[in-house]
Amino acid sequence: MKFFDGQFVGENKHYSTYQKWFKYLKPHFLYDSWDILTENTILYPHLESMYTLDLENIFRDDLFKLTYEEFLKSDKKFIAIVEPTESIWRYEEFRTKDGLKCNMITYIHLMCERTSVPEDKILFITNDLNCRKAYDEWFEYHNFDSKINLLGYPMYINILLSNYRKGGLREVKPKNPNKTFISLFGRRDDYRERMYDYIVKSESLNSKSYVSNMALNKLLPNSHVDMDKFQKEVENEITTESDFYTDVLEQYYDNSYFSLVPESANFLPMNNPTGFKTPAVFLSEKLTRAIYYGHPFLIWCYPGVLKQLKEWGFHTFSEIFDESYDEIEDVDDRCNAILLELERASKLDWKNMDLKSKLEHNCKILLEFKKPTEIFIQELKGLCSQ
């Protein structure tokens, strides 16, 4: 047996893969959260990326057993399984060799049954901030005896911040832009399509906006360091890099006043009877770009996201926008409310608004991003003390 950074790895040909996994994972955890996590858990190492959707290679029974055997020799509290992707743990498209299709959490329960690993010794960490509520709904719908433990933590943003910090705190300068707002649409879903169509079919909104839509191959000119490659990847539906160094979007944010942020969220249960009712959601570069580049924002996301951001220390913009949309539970009603607010906000006199202190405060809070980690550490310590 060998350990890497205090964690068990098998002594076999995959040892270098495990090392890469732990090195990859560590920057996802800010401040002392990684130390607290590794002090209290043994991390299950992945052989394959979760995006492969191949459950039997992501989660191997033999490796799971070995990890549990090592866990029993230790004073650790949990075996931690970390899902640092775009909250795909609910997807029903994961597959096994015998044709079984199920989501990741179902497979972990089945793996626990096969290997006799107690479910209550598993800690699953995901970017999905609604994971515990959603899991409770799912568990009531399925026939498993014991629950695993879940924690939501915005690891995806943590990774983005390493590059934003190199850019440093941005000063908000006076502007006289050509456009009023910007909205960047990525993968298609029904509500993003509705918002995009609403904007482009409105002569007044379309003329006042920078709008892109990757699902329709509608890209902003010179918005990527390698536009030819980017264009081909979008045309062929290849997952593209989108980060601080590949995106060339500063010009568009500096030349507009505010953002409509179509965030990453699955508002409806998946297209199968899984038991999920609460939407999966994680916050991404769609929001961080708006904050970093000094934009007030309307955000299309789950109900309560503005409340969540305020709890993390960010300012929202109730003096500009009617933010009651954040409390609307019905998805269609919330979408309509945001679009109506977009119409109203696009007609305001933005030149005379003094938002400098709030926007620079938000950039500072983003670069520090302390509160989410403090909450995660508090919840992790709470689980470990039980």
N, C-alpha and C positions, 0 to 999 in steps of 0.2 A: 504494500500500500504506500502511496505517496500523498503528500498534501501540497496544495498550491495556495499561497496566501491564507493559510489556516484552514483550507478546505480539502476534502477528500477528492482524489481523482484515481482512476484505475491505472495500474501499472501495465499498460499495453500500448499498442500502436496508436491509439487515439489520445495519448497523453498530451501531445502538442496542441490538439484540438481543444482539450479542456483548458489548457493554459490560455489559449486565445480567448476562450469564452469568458474566463474570469477577468482577463485584462480588458475585454470589451465591456463587460458589465459594470466594472467599478466606477467609471465616470458618470454612470446614470444616477449615482447616489451622492448627494451633495453634503458638504460639511462632514460631520462625524457619523452620518447615517450608515455609511458602509461599514465602519468599524463596529458599530452597535449591531448591525445585521449579522456580520460574520462572527461576532462574539457569541451570538445567541442561536445561530442556525448553521446547518450544513447545507450549502447550496447544491442543488441537483444540477450537474453539468449536462448541457445539451450537445448531442452529436450533430444535429441538423438545425438549420434555421426554422423557426416556427412558420415562416412563410411558405415552406415546402408543403405544408398541409399533410405531411406523412407522419401520422401519429406514432407508428411503430419504430421509426427512427428518431423522432423527437424524444419519445419516452420508451426506454428499453427496460423490460422487466429485470434483466440480469443486473444492469447498472443500478436500477432502483433498489434491488435487494442489497447490493453491496453498499450503497449509500446508507441504507437503513441499518445494516450491521455496524457500520462505522459510527453512525449516530448513537447506537446503543452503548458504544464504548465511551462516548463523550458525555459532557455535561450540557450539551446543547438542548434547546427547547423545541426546535422544529427542524424539519427538512424544508428548505425554502425553494420553491419553483418560481422563477421570475420570468414574466412575459413582457419584454420591453418593446413590443410591437404596437401597432395601432389598435389596441384593444380587441384583438381577434379571438379572444378566448371563447366567445359564444358561437362562433361560426359553425354551422352544421356541415360544412364542406370538408372537414378533416376526414381522412380515410384510413382504413387498414387493409392488409393484404387479402383478407377474406371478404372484402367488400363492405364492411361495416362503415357507415358514415355517422359521425357524431361530433359533438363539440369537445373542446379540450377538457373541460371540467368533467364531463361524463367519463371520458377516457381515464382521467386521473382516479376517479372513484373506482372504475373497473380494475385499474392497475393495482390499487390498494387491496381490492378483494383477491386478486390473483396472487399477490405477493405477501398477503397477511400483514401489510403495513397499516397501522391504525390511521384512519382518516384525520383524527384530531391532532396528529403530529405533522400534518402538512400545512405549510403556509404558502399561499399563492399570492404573488404580488403582480399587479397589473396597472397599466396607465388609466384604466377605466375608473373614473372617480365615483361611479354609481355601482361598483361591483358588489358590495355587500348586500345592498338592498335587492339588487337583481338576483344574486345567488340565493337569498332567502326565498324569493318567489319561485325560482327554479327548483329548489330543494323540496318545497311543498308539493311540487308537481311530479316528483320522481320517487322511486322506491329504494332509497339508500338509507342505511341505518344511522350513520353518523355524518356530521358535517366536517368539512375541512375549514381552514381559516383563510380569510381573504383580506388584503389591504390594497387600497388604491393609492397610487403615488405618481405624480406627473413626471415620470422619468424622461419622457420624450423631450419636454421643455428643458430639463436639466442638460441634456446633450447639446441642444441648440445653443444654450447660453455660453458654452465654452468659446464659440466663435464670436457671438455678440460682444462678449467681454473684451475681446481683442480690439474690437472697433471702439470701445469705450463709451462713456456717457455722451449722448448727442445733445447739443444745444438746439433749442427750438428757436428758429430765426423767423423774422417777418417774411411773409410770402405773398405773392400776387399770382396765383396759379391760373392755368388755362382751364382746369376742370374743377368740379366741386367734390367729387368722391371717386373712390376706386373700389372695385370688387373683383376678386380673383377666384374663379370657380375651377375646382379640380375634377375629381371623379364624379360621375353622374349619380344623382338620386332624384326622386320625384320633386322634392322641394327646392333643391338647387336649380333644377330645370325650370320650375315655376318662377323663381326669382329672376333667373337670367332672362327668360322670355319676357317677363314684365318690364325689365329695364330696356332691352333692345327694341321692344315694340313701342316703347314710349318715346316719342320724339324729344321731349324735354329732358327726360332722364338720360337717354342715350347720348345726347349732345353734351351733357355735363359730366360724363363719366369716362374713366378708364376701366374697361371690362374685358376679362379674358375668360375662356372656357376650354380647358384642356380636353374635356370629353368631346367637344365639337371641333377640336384642332384650331381654335380661335386664340391666337397668342399675341401678346403685346410685342411690338417690334423691339428688337435689341434688349430683350428682358432676361437673357441668359448669356453666360460667358461663351457658350458654343451653340449658337442658334441653329446651325445646320444639324448638329447631333441631336439637340433638344427637339427640333421639329420632327426628325425621323422617329425618335423614341415615342413621341406623342402620337404620331400617325400609326405606329405599330403597337400601340397600347403597352409599351414597355415602361416599367416603373422607372421614373426619372429622379435624378438627384435634385433636391431642392433645399439649399442651405445658404448660409451667409455668403459663401464664396461663389456659388454657382449662379444664384439669382442676381440680376442686375435691375433692381426695382427702386432704388433710392430716388432716381429721377422722377418716377411716377408718383411716389409718395410726397416728394417735395413740391410737386406740381399739382397737388390736390389738397382739399381741406380735411376730409374725413373718410372713414372706411365702412363699408358694409362687409362684415366678416362672415362668410358662409362656413362655419366651423365643421369639424368632423364629428358627426353624431348620427347614430341609428335611432331615429325617433320611434319607429314602430317595432314590434317584435319581429324576429326573423320570419321568413316565409315558411314556417312550419310550427307545429304545436309544441314548442319547447318549454313553455311555462314562463318565459320572460315577459314582463310587462314594463319594467323600468328601462328606459333607453340606455344603450351603451354610449359612453362619451369620453373623449379625451381631448385635451387642448393641444394645439399644434402651432406650427410656424405661421398658420393663417392669422392667428391672433398676435403672436409675438412680433411679427413684422409690423403690424399696425402700431403696437405699443412702442417698439424700438424707434420707428421712424416718425414718432410724434403725431399720431392721429387719434382724435376722438373716434369712437366706434359704435355702430349698431352691430350686434352679434346674433347671428342665427345659430342657436344652440339649444341645449336642454333648459327647461324652466329652472330658474334659480342660479343661472351661471353668473349674472351680475352680482348677486348676493355673495356667491363664492369668491369672486374676484375681490370684492370689498373686504371680505374676511382675510384675504391674503395681503391686504394693504394697498390695493390699487384704488385709484379714483375712477368713478364712472362719471357720466355727463348728463345728469338729470336736468341741469339748467339749459341743455340744448334739446335733448331727446325726451320724449315721454317713455320712460323706462318701465311702465306698467306691463309692457309685453313680456317682461321677464317672469311675470307671475301667471301667465296664461297657460293652462295645462293642455287645452285642446291644440293639436298640432296645426290644423288648418287655420284656426283663429289666430294663433301666434304668428304664423307666416303672413297672414293678411295684415295684422297689426304692424309688423315690421315694414312691410312694403308701403303702407300708408304713411308711416313715420319717415321712411326714405323720401317719399314725395314731398312731405312738408319740410324736412330738413334741407333738401336740395334747393329750396326757395329762400332760405334764410340769408341774411347779410353776414357772411362769415368774416369779412375783412375787419370788422370792428370788435371781434371777440378776442378777449385776452385770456388765453388758455395756457400760456407758457409755463406757469408754475405747476399746474396739474399734469401737463404732458411730460415735463422733465422729472417730476416726482414718479410718474409711472415708469419711465425708463429706468430710473434708479432702483425702484422696487423690483423690476424685471431682472436687472443685472445681479441684484443680490439674491432674490428669490428664496428668502429665508423661511417665511411662514409655512409654506407647504411641507418643507423638510421638518420643521419643528412639530407640525401636526403628525407627520408620519412617524417620527421618533417616539412621540408620546403614545401613539396607538400601538406601535411595536412593543414598547416597554410594558404597556398595559397587558398585551397578550402574553408576554414572557413572564409576567409576575403572577399569572393565574395558576 
